Amino acid sequence: MNLEKAAATVVVVGSVNMDLVAHAKRLPVPGETLIGDAFAGTPGGKGGNQAVAAARLGADVALVGRIGLRQHGHELLAALEQEHVSTDAICCDEQTWPGVAVIMVAQDGGENAIVVVPGSNADLTPEDVEAARKPLQAARVVVAQLEVPLPAIQRAFELAREAGVTTVLNAAPAQTLPAALLGLTDWLVVNETEAAQLCGQALHAARVPDELSLARESARHLRMLGPRQILVTLGGQGAWLLSDDHPDGHHLHATRVAAIDTVGAGDTLVGGLAVGLAEGLDALQAASLGQAAAALAVSRSGVQQAMPYRSELPALASSMSPA
């Protein structure tokens, strides 16, 4: 690793995959074989996606992770560098395979189904993260997801917390999280399914007549677990924000767009949120920046290639410039 370059404002700790994407008119049902319409192999992984989203929206971004160099590894590194994401804190392993995601996308409505094989992402250790102490503690925001081992994420958040760096945890794919990690999390970002799984039995006892009520109740329970700011994303229904500035919660309405491909929408939102926080925007502005970027991304085909640049959001960018 070469960690002597200028500090990144956003550091992403997470996975890098090669996405193998098949498009068909609809998703197959179990046991069914469909003839698809298109196929592509493109860089992905939640860590890589969020890093690219943040870089395109104007942040200086570095990624901490592991990439196996057998099959696709060099291509994945080159793709990150082309997007101006620093790869200096990535550990490269000549002997292992990188992560792979097999994705099916329905042309009607843009729904998707995904199977992820972690590959080298599963090998990220706290020692790997410790080696990236300097960029982690020089950042303004550190972002992580759950496609790399929890001990590595927890170490990254410990280092960030030592330096007063804001931490953002996108708890996806959903799994049980240790209390220590949640206690180190400033922002927790989940969709409604992930929120319900994290809340567990506490939510089952609540009366939740609709999706928005479920998000409101989920956010309230999740905040009691440690994070001060909760963002529950609701797809076409927008998102529910619970924060220090909005202790009673705030509904962010979704921008209406014709969805072509929803893969990567959540990652685009998280990347935009991180950029807003790094720029000093308040909670609502930062979340709105991420939401607007995600809305534009789902109106296009693809994942990273669909993510917008800041210049494509001119009105939003100008109104949300930090003081």
Secondary structure, 3 states (H helix, E strand, C coil): CCCCCCCCCEEEECCCEEEEEEEECCCCCCCCCCCCCEEEEEEECHHHHHHHHHHHCCCCEEEEEEEECCCCHHHHHHHHHHCCEECCCEEEECCCCCEEEEEEEECCCCCEEEEEECHHHHHCCHHHHHCCHHHHHHCCEEEECCCCCHHHHHHHHHHHHHCCCEEEEECCCCCCCCHHHHHCCCEEEEEHHHHHHHHCHHHHCCCCCCHHHHHHHHHHHHHCCCCCEEEEECHHHCEEEECCCCCCCEEECCCCCCCCCCCCHHHHHHHHHHHHHHCCCCHHHHHHHHHHHHHHHHCCCCCHHHCCCHHHCHHHHHHCCCC
